[in-house]
């Protein structure tokens, strides 16, 4: 069995297990799967469903950059601020 086939098979098992409503241990026993193997593939499926941490950003000409920190502070940076400076401000929090 190729890696792709194995991946497809195991992700199908993850989906089938979730749809079944059975405890993971029962599903694995009924289908001859190792409990730790199933846990690995559940983790892998969960990671693949997570969206990336960044979104595309388009900055028009003449616009600055505005950073919003979790504590409510907003920082307005003028156009032309170097990426090194932006990175330093991002790391502040």
N, C-alpha and C positions, 0 to 999 in steps of 0.2 A: 504494500500500500504506500502510495506517495505521501509526502508531507501535506500536500494540498488536500488529498482525499481524506487523510486522517483528521485534518483541521475541520473539514466540512462535516465529517461524521460526528466528531466530538461537539462541535457547536450545535449540530442538530440534536444531539443528546441533551445538551444544556437547555435548549428551547423546549424540548419535549418534557424534560423534568419539571421546568417551571410551569408549563401548561398542565401537568398532571396533578399538581397539588400534593403529591406524595412527599414524605421526608426524603432528603437526599440519600440517606443510608438505604432506605427501602428501594428506591429507584435503582441505585447502583447494584444492589443484590439481585434484583429482578432482571437486570440487563448485563450482568457479568462484568461490571465496571469497578475499578478500584476507587475507593472513597477519596483518596488523596489525588488520584488522577482527575476525578470529576471536580474536585475543589480547584485544581490548577486551571482547568478549562473554564470553570465559572469565573475565576479571577480574570483570565485572559479575555473572555467575552465582555466582562464589565469594563475593562480598560479600553477595549475597542469601541465601546459605545460612548465613552466620555468625549465631550467636545474638546478641541484644543484650547489652550489657555490664551491664545491671541486671536484677534480679529483684524482683518485688513483695515488700514486707515488711509484715507486720502486727505491730504492737506493741500488746500488751494493756495495759489500765490497770494502773498500778502497777509496770510493768516499766521498767527502765532500758535503756540502749543499750550494747552491748559491741562495741568495735572490735578487730579482730585485725590486727596489722601483719605483713608478711612476715618480719620478723626475730624473730617469736615474742612480741613485746610485746602484752599485752592491756590495753585501756583501758576501764574501766567508767564510764559517764556516767549520772548520775541522771536520773530522769524530770523533764521540764521544761527540760532543757538546750536552749538556743536553737539554731536551725538554723545560725546564723552561727558559734556555737562548735563545733558538730559539723563544719561545713565546714572550719574552721581546723584541727581535729584530723585530719581526713582528709587535708588537704594537707601535714601534717607529714612524711609519709614520702615 
